[in-house]
Amino acid sequence: MKTLAILGASGHGRVAADIALQSGWGDVVFFDDSDTNRTRFEHWSFAGNTTELLNSFGHYAGVFVAIGNNKIRSEKLALLRDINAPIISLIHPRSIISPFATLGSGVMVVGGAVLCAFSCIGDGGIINSGSTVGHDCQLEECVHVAPGAHVAGNVHIGRLSWVGIGAAIRQGLVIGSNVMIGVGAAVVSNAEDGQVLIGVPAKPKN
Ligand SMILES: CC(=O)SCCNC(=O)CCNC(=O)[C@H](O)C(C)(C)COP(=O)(O)OP(=O)(O)OC[C@H]1O[C@@H](n2cnc3c(N)ncnc32)[C@H](O)[C@@H]1OP(=O)(O)O
């Protein structure tokens, strides 16, 4: 039986475990940096913090970082990459992924998500429930497309950016790094690094 180690015992971690078990993993074991005295997390074993995972990753057929914060997820993935841990991606069996799409490692694709032809998802990306990423999009490392958000074709999104729940991005735009696009925003022009955009049409938040 293949066992997956998941770093991040949270709601996002529960979603990761659910996808893992629906996609062929036999069991999961959780790690997290908080409340390290526990022995269980929901239905699963809990085995310690990040350090304990780094020391024991060889016991697991795969390792996944299920931390919603883009920056922390990126940092944890870098630690695991440095020691050649077997970082895997989790793809919900009822997501739709073009055979011409490209996914990095440590990516999560949740149920109902659609990745169109020639879209490219960087390491640690989260393509959440019912969201769509159009043709030829390039998403750099650890971008989160939240539930129900839609990214039109040929959009470039910089590392660590977050496309909020229900937001939409017009085709061909360039979204910088560390951008936060708010719930329900309609983005119709390029975004600079670090901007927080809200509204319809989206404008920088004061
Ligand atoms: C499975 C999952 O759960 S995935 C998680 C999905 N979650 C998301 O996508 C969350 C995205 N985050 C947001 O949209 C946030 O509201 C942010 C980041 C844009 C702003 O957050 P904060 O800085 O904390 O703003 P705060 O909540 O204090 O609101 C400040 C003002 O902006 C307004 N505002 C906040 N977000 C938005 C928005 N998306 N659209 C329009 N106005 C907004 C508020 O109404 C408030 O206005 P007021 O000053 O007139 O009362």
The ligand as a Tripos MOL2 file, in Angstrom:
@<TRIPOS>MOLECULE
LIG
   51    53     1     0     0
SMALL
NO_CHARGES

@<TRIPOS>ATOM
      1 C1        -11.3530   26.8230   -0.3820 C.3       1 LIG1
      2 C2        -11.0450   28.2220    0.0750 C.2       1 LIG1
      3 O1        -11.5030   28.6900    1.0700 O.2       1 LIG1
      4 S1         -9.9850   29.1260   -0.9130 S.3       1 LIG1
      5 C3        -10.0160   30.7510   -0.2310 C.3       1 LIG1
      6 C4        -10.7260   31.7120   -1.1320 C.3       1 LIG1
      7 N1        -10.6360   33.0470   -0.5210 N.am      1 LIG1
      8 C5        -10.4220   34.1430   -1.2370 C.2       1 LIG1
      9 O2        -10.3560   34.0870   -2.4360 O.2       1 LIG1
     10 C6        -10.2220   35.3900   -0.4140 C.3       1 LIG1
     11 C7         -9.6960   36.5670   -1.2370 C.3       1 LIG1
     12 N2         -9.5680   37.7170   -0.3250 N.am      1 LIG1
     13 C8        -10.3010   38.8690   -0.4510 C.2       1 LIG1
     14 O3        -11.1000   39.0550   -1.3860 O.2       1 LIG1
     15 C9        -10.0510   39.8960    0.6300 C.3       1 LIG1
     16 O4        -11.3030   40.4980    0.9430 O.3       1 LIG1
     17 C10        -8.9950   40.9600    0.2190 C.3       1 LIG1
     18 C11        -7.6130   40.2820    0.2790 C.3       1 LIG1
     19 C12        -9.2260   41.5150   -1.1670 C.3       1 LIG1
     20 C13        -9.0130   42.1230    1.1880 C.3       1 LIG1
     21 O5         -8.8590   41.6620    2.4800 O.3       1 LIG1
     22 P1         -8.6480   42.7340    3.6820 P.3       1 LIG1
     23 O6         -7.4540   43.5740    3.3800 O.co2     1 LIG1
     24 O7         -8.6510   41.9540    4.9480 O.co2     1 LIG1
     25 O8         -9.8970   43.6790    3.5250 O.3       1 LIG1
     26 P2        -11.1420   43.9100    4.5310 P.3       1 LIG1
     27 O9        -11.9280   42.6460    4.6590 O.co2     1 LIG1
     28 O10       -10.6040   44.5600    5.7800 O.co2     1 LIG1
     29 O11       -12.0180   44.9460    3.7160 O.3       1 LIG1
     30 C14       -11.5670   46.2830    3.5030 C.3       1 LIG1
     31 C15       -12.5670   46.9620    2.5810 C.3       1 LIG1
     32 O12       -12.4570   46.3930    1.2770 O.3       1 LIG1
     33 C16       -13.7190   45.8230    0.8830 C.3       1 LIG1
     34 N3        -13.4480   44.5730    0.2050 N.ar      1 LIG1
     35 C17       -12.7130   43.5030    0.6720 C.ar      1 LIG1
     36 N4        -12.6500   42.5360   -0.2540 N.ar      1 LIG1
     37 C18       -13.3530   42.9790   -1.3190 C.ar      1 LIG1
     38 C19       -13.6460   42.4140   -2.5820 C.ar      1 LIG1
     39 N5        -13.1780   41.2020   -2.9340 N.pl3     1 LIG1
     40 N6        -14.3900   43.1410   -3.4610 N.ar      1 LIG1
     41 C20       -14.8670   44.3710   -3.1190 C.ar      1 LIG1
     42 N7        -14.5910   44.9590   -1.9200 N.ar      1 LIG1
     43 C21       -13.8630   44.2690   -1.0440 C.ar      1 LIG1
     44 C22       -14.5010   45.6130    2.1780 C.3       1 LIG1
     45 O13       -15.8820   45.6270    1.9420 O.3       1 LIG1
     46 C23       -14.0210   46.7860    2.9910 C.3       1 LIG1
     47 O14       -14.7020   47.9360    2.5540 O.3       1 LIG1
     48 P3        -15.0760   49.1280    3.5710 P.3       1 LIG1
     49 O15       -13.7730   49.6660    4.0640 O.co2     1 LIG1
     50 O16       -15.8360   50.0870    2.6960 O.co2     1 LIG1
     51 O17       -15.8920   48.4960    4.6550 O.co2     1 LIG1
@<TRIPOS>BOND
     1     1     2 1
     2     2     3 2
     3     2     4 1
     4     4     5 1
     5     5     6 1
     6     6     7 1
     7     7     8 1
     8     8     9 2
     9     8    10 1
    10    10    11 1
    11    11    12 1
    12    12    13 1
    13    13    14 2
    14    13    15 1
    15    15    16 1
    16    15    17 1
    17    17    18 1
    18    17    19 1
    19    17    20 1
    20    20    21 1
    21    21    22 1
    22    22    23 2
    23    22    24 1
    24    22    25 1
    25    25    26 1
    26    26    27 2
    27    26    28 1
    28    26    29 1
    29    29    30 1
    30    30    31 1
    31    31    32 1
    32    31    46 1
    33    32    33 1
    34    33    34 1
    35    33    44 1
    36    34    35 ar
    37    34    43 ar
    38    35    36 ar
    39    36    37 ar
    40    37    38 ar
    41    37    43 ar
    42    38    39 1
    43    38    40 ar
    44    40    41 ar
    45    41    42 ar
    46    42    43 ar
    47    44    45 1
    48    44    46 1
    49    46    47 1
    50    47    48 1
    51    48    49 2
    52    48    50 1
    53    48    51 1
@<TRIPOS>SUBSTRUCTURE
     1 LIG1         1 GROUP 0 **** ****
